[in-house]
Amino acid sequence: MKSLLSVMALFIAVACTGSAVSKPNFQFRSAGEAGIAAKMGDVKITDAELMDGIEAEVYEAEQKLYDVKYNRLRSVVMQKLMDKDPNKKGLSNDEYLEKYIAKGIKISEQDIDAFIKKQQIPQEHLNPMVREKIKGYLEMEKRKEAMDKWLGQQTAKTPVEVYITKPRRPSFDVKVGDAPVTGNKNAKVTIVEFSDFQCPFCSKGAQVVTDLKKKYGDKIQVAFKNFPLPFHNQAEGAAVASLCANEQSSELFWKMHDGMFAAQDALDVESLKKLAKKLGAKPEFDACLDSNKYLAKVKADMEEGKALKVKSTPTFFVNGQMINGAQPIEAFAEIIDEELDR
């Protein structure tokens, strides 16, 4: 009994101590004036101060909320449109979908083989179960396409007016400066990329940029800035090498750019020299690389990136709007198309 009382006394003491711990005295109210997030006496904390450094995180959170609302809106619109159709009577949603919207969808073995080839899936990873999963995925994608087509037909004459606000990506004042550039310098859209030649995701990002150049041609220009990450021990040297190539010509820079991303396991000094020579660099390249001639410029790019809230690579700015990571081409195209339509 004594032992039990002792334990209870200790528990009460801890509980009392815990309840005595003070908490921040935050009082949630409506703002008295625009642009103010909080106030401590006469000290004001502005919305700009609150957002500084968390722009990307806030956008991603707002985008997730928007996606939830938008997807729900699509479902509600589809439901109402199906219910208006006399053919829907007596049919479940799935039955109506299969009979009138996604009728006759079939995935052939050739479709599966084409997907495997496009995604470069190694043969040793393939078996009947994997192929069945690929088939299921392709069927789902076909259904989505059929639903989009049907929804487009149903709303062609009566568009759906949407009043939920779509978040805008954080936007920054990004200067091209003396960065290497490819494309039309008078283009309406400029993409500035901060990247790391040893980063695998940056290699994928570079491929997306290549695809964008094919898609948009002289409607865009692309500028490259170095942002070698500290845990990539050969990235800084590769960054210097890229600028040594740029010293000779813009054409040589982009050849080195493509070559280094294609061989990220060969970014040591000797390999970089061999690559540059193979691509037609003049002998001065070796001395430029050995002397770290453009190291200060690389570090200046990094400081500029940090000021623009770059935290990882690759980070892109499409007419100032930030895109984090090697996003699919659609993420870039959405912004580019909007900018071209302005």
SEDRENTI-647210 format. One record per residue (C-alpha): x, y, z. Coordinates in steps of 0.25 Angstrom, whole numbers, padded with zeros to 4 digits, always signed. Layout:
N
XYZ
...
END
This chain:
342
+0000+0000+0000
+0011+0009+0004
+0018+0007-0010
+0005+0010-0017
+0003+0023-0010
+0017+0027-0013
+0015+0024-0028
+0002+0032-0027
+0008+0044-0020
+0019+0044-0030
+0009+0044-0042
+0001+0056-0036
+0014+0063-0034
+0018+0062-0048
+0004+0065-0053
+0004+0078-0045
+0018+0082-0050
+0013+0079-0064
+0001+0088-0062
+0009+0099-0057
+0018+0100-0070
+0015+0113-0077
+0010+0113-0091
+0012+0125-0102
+0000+0135-0100
-0004+0135-0114
-0018+0141-0116
-0024+0139-0130
-0032+0150-0136
-0036+0157-0149
-0025+0166-0154
-0027+0181-0151
-0019+0185-0164
-0015+0178-0177
-0002+0172-0178
+0000+0169-0163
+0002+0155-0158
+0003+0158-0143
+0006+0169-0133
+0013+0169-0120
+0010+0182-0113
+0015+0193-0123
+0024+0183-0131
+0017+0178-0144
+0021+0165-0151
+0017+0166-0166
+0012+0156-0176
+0025+0157-0183
+0033+0154-0171
+0025+0142-0168
+0026+0136-0182
+0041+0139-0184
+0048+0126-0186
+0035+0117-0186
+0030+0121-0199
+0031+0107-0206
+0026+0100-0194
+0014+0109-0193
+0011+0107-0208
+0012+0092-0207
+0002+0092-0196
-0007+0101-0203
-0006+0093-0215
-0010+0080-0208
-0022+0087-0202
-0026+0092-0216
-0024+0078-0222
-0033+0072-0212
-0044+0082-0215
-0042+0081-0230
-0043+0066-0231
-0055+0066-0222
-0061+0077-0231
-0058+0068-0244
-0065+0057-0237
-0078+0065-0233
-0078+0071-0247
-0077+0057-0254
-0088+0051-0244
-0098+0062-0248
-0095+0061-0263
-0097+0046-0262
-0110+0047-0254
-0115+0056-0265
-0114+0045-0276
-0126+0037-0277
-0117+0025-0280
-0112+0025-0266
-0125+0020-0260
-0124+0007-0253
-0108+0007-0255
-0098+0009-0244
-0087+0019-0247
-0077+0008-0250
-0087+0001-0260
-0090+0015-0267
-0075+0017-0268
-0072+0004-0274
-0084+0005-0284
-0083+0019-0288
-0070+0026-0284
-0059+0016-0284
-0065+0006-0294
-0056-0005-0300
-0043-0001-0293
-0033-0012-0296
-0018-0013-0293
-0010-0022-0302
+0003-0029-0300
+0010-0019-0309
+0005-0007-0301
+0011-0013-0289
+0024-0016-0296
+0024-0001-0301
+0022+0004-0287
+0034-0005-0282
+0043+0000-0293
+0039+0015-0290
+0041+0014-0275
+0054+0005-0278
+0050-0005-0268
+0061-0016-0267
+0058-0030-0272
+0062-0036-0259
+0051-0028-0252
+0040-0034-0261
+0031-0045-0258
+0016-0049-0260
+0012-0041-0247
+0019-0029-0251
+0013-0029-0265
+0000-0030-0259
+0002-0018-0251
+0007-0010-0263
-0006-0015-0270
-0015-0010-0258
-0007+0004-0258
-0009+0005-0273
-0024+0002-0272
-0026+0012-0261
-0019+0023-0270
-0028+0020-0282
-0040+0021-0273
-0035+0035-0268
-0033+0039-0283
-0047+0034-0286
-0053+0041-0274
-0046+0054-0278
-0051+0053-0293
-0065+0051-0288
-0064+0062-0278
-0059+0071-0289
-0070+0067-0299
-0081+0069-0288
-0076+0083-0284
-0072+0088-0298
-0085+0097-0299
-0087+0100-0284
-0073+0102-0278
-0072+0100-0263
-0069+0113-0256
-0059+0110-0244
-0058+0119-0232
-0048+0112-0224
-0035+0120-0224
-0023+0113-0231
-0010+0116-0223
+0001+0123-0230
+0015+0118-0229
+0025+0127-0221
+0031+0137-0230
+0045+0144-0230
+0052+0154-0237
+0063+0145-0244
+0074+0151-0253
+0080+0144-0264
+0093+0152-0263
+0105+0146-0269
+0100+0132-0268
+0101+0122-0280
+0089+0123-0288
+0083+0115-0299
+0071+0118-0308
+0065+0132-0312
+0070+0143-0303
+0058+0151-0307
+0048+0140-0303
+0036+0143-0295
+0039+0132-0285
+0052+0130-0278
+0056+0118-0270
+0067+0120-0260
+0072+0107-0254
+0081+0105-0242
+0087+0091-0243
+0098+0081-0238
+0105+0073-0249
+0107+0061-0239
+0092+0061-0235
+0084+0050-0241
+0071+0057-0240
+0078+0069-0247
+0081+0060-0259
+0066+0057-0260
+0063+0072-0259
+0073+0074-0271
+0065+0064-0279
+0052+0071-0276
+0059+0084-0281
+0063+0077-0294
+0049+0073-0296
+0044+0087-0293
+0054+0093-0304
+0048+0083-0314
+0034+0086-0310
+0035+0101-0310
+0047+0105-0319
+0050+0119-0319
+0039+0123-0310
+0048+0120-0298
+0062+0123-0293
+0069+0115-0283
+0080+0120-0273
+0089+0111-0265
+0094+0115-0251
+0103+0106-0243
+0098+0101-0229
+0108+0089-0225
+0103+0083-0212
+0114+0081-0201
+0112+0066-0200
+0115+0064-0215
+0130+0064-0215
+0132+0066-0230
+0121+0075-0233
+0129+0088-0230
+0140+0084-0239
+0130+0080-0250
+0123+0094-0248
+0137+0101-0250
+0139+0092-0263
+0126+0096-0268
+0130+0111-0267
+0144+0108-0273
+0136+0102-0285
+0127+0114-0286
+0140+0123-0286
+0143+0117-0300
+0128+0117-0305
+0114+0116-0301
+0113+0104-0310
+0124+0097-0303
+0117+0100-0290
+0105+0093-0294
+0113+0081-0299
+0120+0080-0286
+0107+0081-0279
+0101+0070-0286
+0113+0061-0286
+0115+0063-0270
+0100+0059-0268
+0102+0047-0277
+0114+0042-0269
+0112+0046-0254
+0121+0035-0250
+0133+0042-0257
+0134+0056-0252
+0148+0055-0246
+0158+0065-0252
+0165+0056-0262
+0151+0051-0267
+0147+0065-0269
+0159+0069-0277
+0157+0057-0286
+0143+0060-0288
+0146+0075-0292
+0157+0070-0301
+0147+0061-0308
+0137+0072-0310
+0147+0081-0316
+0152+0090-0305
+0165+0097-0307
+0177+0094-0298
+0175+0106-0289
+0163+0098-0283
+0173+0089-0275
+0180+0102-0268
+0166+0108-0266
+0161+0096-0258
+0174+0094-0251
+0175+0108-0246
+0160+0108-0241
+0159+0120-0249
+0143+0121-0248
+0142+0116-0234
+0138+0130-0229
+0127+0131-0240
+0122+0117-0235
+0121+0122-0221
+0114+0135-0225
+0104+0126-0233
+0102+0119-0220
+0100+0131-0211
+0090+0137-0222
+0082+0124-0221
+0082+0124-0206
+0076+0138-0206
+0065+0133-0216
+0062+0122-0205
+0068+0111-0213
+0070+0099-0203
+0071+0087-0213
+0075+0084-0227
+0070+0085-0237
+0062+0098-0235
+0056+0105-0247
+0050+0119-0248
+0040+0120-0260
+0039+0135-0262
+0042+0136-0247
+0032+0125-0243
+0039+0114-0235
+0039+0100-0238
+0046+0090-0228
+0051+0077-0233
+0051+0070-0246
+0036+0071-0248
+0029+0066-0261
+0029+0074-0273
+0014+0077-0271
+0018+0085-0258
+0027+0094-0267
+0017+0095-0279
+0006+0100-0270
+0014+0112-0266
+0020+0114-0280
+0006+0114-0287
+0001+0124-0277
+0012+0133-0279
+0012+0132-0294
-0003+0135-0294
-0001+0148-0286
END
